[in-house]
Amino acid sequence: MLPVVLSWRLVGASLLGLRLPLALLAALAVPLCWLVGCRLIGNWAAIIGALLLTLSPVFLVYGRTATLVGLSLVPALLTIWLLARAIEAPTATRLGLLQLALVGNSWAYAPIRFLWLIALVAFIGEVFWRRGLRRRFCIAALVTALVLPLFLCGVAAWVARSGGEALPAQPTMLLRAYYNGRGEQAFAPDSGLHGLAAIAPVVAHNAGDAAALFFDRDTRPALLDYWNPHGRLQPVLLVPFVLLGVGWMIVRARRASGARLLLIALVGFTLPILLTSNVHIGRLIYVLPLLALLAARGIASVAEGIAWLLARFGGAAMGRWHRPGTRWRTYGWHALLASLVLLAVAFGGWREYTVELPLQAMVRGEGMLRARAPELAADGRTAVILTNLAPQGLAPEDPAMEIYALVGYRLGLDRVYRFVDLDRDPVLDSSDPRALALLGGDPATILDRTALCEAVYFAPEDVLTTLSARTASLGCARPPEVVLLPR
């Protein structure tokens, strides 16, 4: 909240003021991706991976929209980096910092919570892979298994004492509620799916969608299809490099803890998404930097292979630059191949950003409201905005959801409308020259009958008929004006 408050003081309460600081925070994912890559795939390949993440349309779409999805890449990569350090040397300090990060992830985008299971599996795996440190990794696994459930139990007890909403008391129930976030999981009690026979087709369908996203089959620009299984996760150009990177990691997994962690994280963030109602690039946002690092490792492997072949079979004609033992032969091919791939990815990303976007409903609605603002201000009339209606009266059925749904209008139109939240602070300032806009409650609480009759009511199509009938019952000399608001 603090960055947003500071930004609003500088540029005003607007969408730009909301998005700018959050986009800058989301940009921290790039150096964090490099730090993680240095631990898992090597310094040179990590630079390529960070650049690939920077050029990813998916990262740019979510990083600039002021949503929790884009911001959550930062704590996710920070946690993976702390986990990699704890696996390299499981000291008390590193393990403590990791636990703090895992607890803090409770407030990030829901799929980040799989990092707790990823960390647990990684520590248990190291017990068998590195027997010399078996005792330390057993302690690390035990601490990781206990800290988060104990924290959730403490939160449940605190909520119960403060008279808030009751939470499950048993640790297993708490963990289940913790993971049943905004993922619409197939195993959730309210999913409507009962038994493996009902869940299996959903998982099979999601697996097909995930495979199509990974292999870039039947996909479209992320700007257009970020919410469905057709948004492009990665360009087809990177697919062979990702597969080569996965193969390289599998070969290295026997000797390198970083390779094991990268593979565990990839599987840990991918497989659980198959148990949700829908697979799309938003829910796979945590896989994005891992794919970038794997592609970078594949690019580095190809460059190393080219340099080795030229050094082995090129002969004296290739000169000193290709002789075995000369480090510049590998770095040169790294730079050349990486530059070509990055240019191709950047060109593809630019083409995605030049697509013509359909005008969104909120943008059209904002334009309608903006166009009426001078007229309403001059005539002293009120705009009443409704997206749903209670069984009786002109109040919304759910004021809290009403305010949430209309927050975009408030940010975009604050300069021309003085918005009054009837659910929280129904105070009128007659000295304000802007047009009055009411939302979140019954306008009859602060407007008299004359003002209600002269008001302009904005509502979507599914509310329009009911709203027209209720405004007609006010007994006005002529029916109040009701305007169709795009849904």
N, C-alpha and C positions, 0 to 999 in steps of 0.2 A: 504493500500500500504506500509506503514512504516514497518510492520513486515516482509513483503516479501523482501523489500530492505535490511533490516538487515540480513535476512537469506541468501540472495544471496551473501552478502559480506563474510559470514562465510563459506558456503558450495558451493558457485558458482551458476551460473544461470542454474538451472536444475529443473527437476520435483520434486526431493527431496527438493530442496530449496524453491520451490513454495508451496509444500504440507505441509511441516513440521510446519511452523508457523500457517497456517490456520487450520491444524488439532488440534494444541494446543488451538487455539481460539475456535474451535467447541467443544472441550472437556469441556469448561466452561458451556455447557448446563447441565452437570450432577449435579454440585452443585446448579445451578439455578433451576433445577427440584426439588431438595430437598427443596430449599427455598419455592418454590411454593407449594409443597406438605405439608410443615409445616403449611402453611396458610389455605389449603383447606381440608386436610384429616387427619392431626395429625402428630406428630413428628416421631413416630415409623414407621408408614406406609409410611411416606415420604422417609425414608432410603431405604425401600424395593423398592419403585417406582424408586428412583435414580439408584439403582443397576440394576433393570430390564431394564432401558433405556441404561445403560452402556453395557449390554449384547446383546442389540438388533442388529441383523445384519444390519437392515435398517440404524440405527444411525451410525454404524461403516462404512458402505459403503459410505454414503454421507458425513460423517465427515472427511474422509481421502482423498477425491478426489479433494479438493481445488475448490469446486463449491459453488455458492451462496446458493444452497439449504441447504447444511449442516451447513453453517455459520449462516443462518437466524434463526435457532433454538435458538440461544443465545439472539438476540433482542426480539424474540417472547416470550420466557419465562420471560425475564426481564420485558416486558410490562405487562404480566399477573400478575407478582408479584406486580408491581406498581399498577395495577388495583385492586388487592385484598386488598392492603393497603388503597387505596382510598375508597373502599367500606366499610372497617372496620371503618375508620374515615375520612370522606371527608373534610379534611383541605385544605387550599389554597396551601400549599407547596406540598402535595401529589398529588393534582389535577394538579398543574403546571408541576411536573415531569412526570406525565402520559401523558400530552399533548405533551411534548418534545419527549417522546418515540414514540407516535403515528405519529408525524411528521417525526421523524427519520426513521420510518419503510418504508417510501416511497422508500428507496434505497435497501430494502431487497427483497427476493424472493416473487413474486407477491401475493400469497395467504395470506401473513401476513397482508395484508391490510384489511382483514375482521375483524381484531381486533378492528378497529374503530367502526364498526357496533356492535360487541360484547360488547364493552364498553358502547355504547349508550343504547343498550337493557338492559344491567345489571343495569345501573343507573336508567333508567325508571322503571325497575322492583322493585328496592329498594324504589322508591317513594311510591309504594303500599304496600310493605312488611314491611317497617319500617316508620310508619307514624310520629313517633316522630322526625325524621330527614328529613321529607318530603321537607322542604324548601331547605336544603343543597343539597339534591339529585336532586332537580329540577335545581338548579344552576349548579351542576356538569354535568347534562345532556345537559343543554343549552350551557355551555362552550365547551363540547366535540363536540356538533353538529356544532359549529361555527368555532373553531380554525383551523381544517384541511381544510375545504373549503376556509377560508380566506387565509391560507398559499398557497393553490393551485392557488387562484386568484393572489396573489402576485407573484408567480413564472411565471404565464402566462403573467402578465404585464412586468416583468423583461425581459422575453424572447422576447416579442414584441419590447421593447425598444432597445434591443441589436441586433435586426435584425435577430433573429433565426427563427426556424420553428414556424409558427403560431399555437397557441393553442386555443381551444374554449373559448369564453369570458364569457358565462353564467356559474354560479356555478354548475347547474345541469349537464351541458355538461362536465364540468371539472371533476366532480365526476365520470361520466360515463367513461370518458377517463382514469381516475385514476384506476378504477377497471377493465378496459379492458386491463389488462397486458398480460403476456405470458401465458394465460390460454385457448386461443382459445374458448372464451365463446360462447355458443349457441345463445345468444342475440346480439352478435356483428354484426354490419351492413354487414361485409364481410364474415359471417359464411355460407351463402348460405341457411340458414334455415329461413323460413318466416311463421309466424303464429304458434299457439300452436299445430296445427295438425302435423306440421313438427318437432317441438321441442320435443313433448311428447315421441316419440319412442327413441330419444337420451337419454332423462332423464331416461326412464324405463330401457334401456340397461345399463346405468351408475349405476343405483341403484342396478341392479343385480350384476355388477362387484364389487361394493363397499361392498355389502353383502358377496360376496364370499371372499373378502379380510379380512373382519372383522371376519368371521367364519372359515377362513383358509380352504376353499374348492377349490380344483383344483389349488393350488398354487405351486410355485417352488422357489428355493433359490433366495434371493434378488440380489446376485451377477450376476445371469444369466438373470433375468427378472425384472430389476429395472425400465424399461421404458415402460412396458405394464401392463395390468390388472392381470397378473399372478404372479407378484413378491410377496413373502410372507411378509405381514405386521406384523403379530404376530403369534406365534405358537398356535396350537389348544389347548395346555395345559392351556394357559392363558384365553381362551374364557370364561369358566364358572366363573372364578374369576372376569373377567371384567363385566360380566352380574350381578354377585352378587354385585360388586362395584356400578354399575349403580343403582340397586335396593336400595342399602343402601343410595345413594345420593338422590334418589327421596324421600325416607322416611324422610331424614334429611332436605330436601329443605325448608320445612315450617319454620324451626327454625334456620338454619345455612346459612349465606350468602355465605360461601365458597362452600357449596354443590351446591347452585344455580349457582354460577359463573362457576364451573367446568362443569355443564350440559349445560349451555349456550355456553361455549367455544367449547365443543364437537360438539354440533349441528351447531354452527356458522362456524366451520372449515370444517364440513362434507357436509352439504346440498349444499352450493354453488358449490362444486366440481362436483356435479351431473349435473350442467349446462355447463360443459366443454366438449370438444370433446373426452376426454379419461380420465379414472380414473386409476391412478397408485400410487405406494408408494411414489414417489417424490412429487406429489401434496398433498398427505396426510401426509407429514412429520410433520406438526404442530399438527396432531392428535396423533402422536406417544407418546410423553410424557404424554398426557392426558390418553391414554389407559394404560400406565405403572402405572400411579397413581391410576386409577380405579382398575386395577388388584391387586395392592398393598393393596388397601382398602378391596377388596374381600378376599385376603389372611389373612389380619388382622381380618376380621369379622369371618372367619372360625376358626382361632386360638382362638378368644374370645369365640366363640360358644363351641368349644371343652373344653376349660377350665371351662366354666360355667356348662356344662353337667357333667363333672367329679366332680366338686365341689358340684353339686346338688345331683347327684345320686351315686357318688363313695363311699361315706360313710367314716367312720373312717379308713378303710383299706388303703385309698389313702394317708393318712398322712397329715401333716401340709401344704405341698406344694400345695395341692389342696383345702384347706379350703377357704370358702368365706372371702373376705377381704384381702387375701394375694396377693400382686401385682405380685409377682414372678411367680404365676401360669399362668398369661396371658402372661407375657414377655417370659417365657420359651416356651410356645406353639407357640408364634410368631416366636421365633428364630428357633425352630425345623421345623415348616411348611415352613417358608421362605427359610431356608437352602435347604430343599428338592426341592422346586420349582425352586430356583435359580440354583441349580446343574443341574436339568433337562433342564432348559432353556439354560444354558451354554453348556451342551453337545449337544443340538440341534443346537445351534449357531456354535459350532466347526465343526459339521458335514456339515453345510452349507458352511463353509469356506474351507473345504477339497474337494469341487467339482472341477472337472477339467474344467477350463475356456477355451472356444474356443479362438484361437489366433485372436485378433481384427485386423481390417484392418490397423489401424495406426501403430500397433506394427509390422505387416508384412512389411508395407512400410518403416518403420524406419530401419528394418533389411536390406532391399534391398539397401537403401541409404548408410547405414553404410558400407556395404560390398564393395560398389563401391568407397568410399571416398579415400582410399590409391592410387588406380589406377588413379583417376581423378587428385589428387594432384601431382602425379609423372609426368603425361603427360601434366599438365597445362590446362586441359580441364575443362569446366564449366558444372554444373548441373542446368538445368532450370526446375522448378517445377510448374506445372499448374493443376488446378482442374476445370477450366472453361475457355472458350474462348470468346472474343469479336467477333462481326460479321466479322471483318477483322484483319489481322496481328496476332501477337503472344502474344498480351496483354490479360489479363483476363477481363471478362465482368464486374466484380465487384471487383476492387482491395481490397477494405476494407474487404469484405467477404473472399477473397482469403487469406489475411493475417491472419484473424481469424481462418480459417479452417486449416492453416498450422502451427499454433503456437505450437502444440504438437511436430512437427518435429524440430522446432527451439530449443525448450527446451531440447529435447533428443539428438540432434546431434550437439550442439554448440561446442563441443570439437573437432570435426573432420571436420566441415564445417564453413566457414565464410559466413553467410547469409547476403545478401544485399536486402533491401526492396526498390524496384525500384519506389514505389509510394511515399515514404517519404524521403529517404536519399540515393540516388544512388551514393555512393562513394566507389571506389575500393582502397584497400590497397595492393599493390603488394608485400610488405614485409611480409605479413601474409602467413605462410606455409600451412595453411589449404586449402582444396579444396573450390572453389568458388561455391556458390549456389544462384541463382537468383529467386526472387518471387515477386509477387504483381505488375508487370508491363511488358512492352514490352522489352525483352532483347536486341532488336536492338538499343535501346537508348544508350547503353554503350558498346556493342560488335560489332566488325567489322564483315564483311561477313565471313571471315575465321574462326573466333571464333564461329560464329553462326553455321557454318557447322560442326565444331568439337565438339560442345556441345552435351550433353546427355539430352534428354527431358524425364521427368517423368510425366505421366498423367494417369488418370483413363480411364476405357474402353469407357465410353460415349464420351470422348474427343479425344480418340486415333486416330480415322479415320480422323477427320478434321485436327488434328495436323499433322499427317503424310502427308496429302496433302499440307498443308501450308509450312512445312519444305522442301518438295520436290520442291516447287516453288522458293526456294532460289537459285537454279542453282548450287548446289554443285556438285563436281566431283562424289560423291556417296551420297545417301540419309543419312541424319543425323540419329543417333541412337535414337529410341523412345522406352521407357521402360514402360510397363504396371504397373501402380501404383494402389494398392488395394483401393477401395472406402470405 
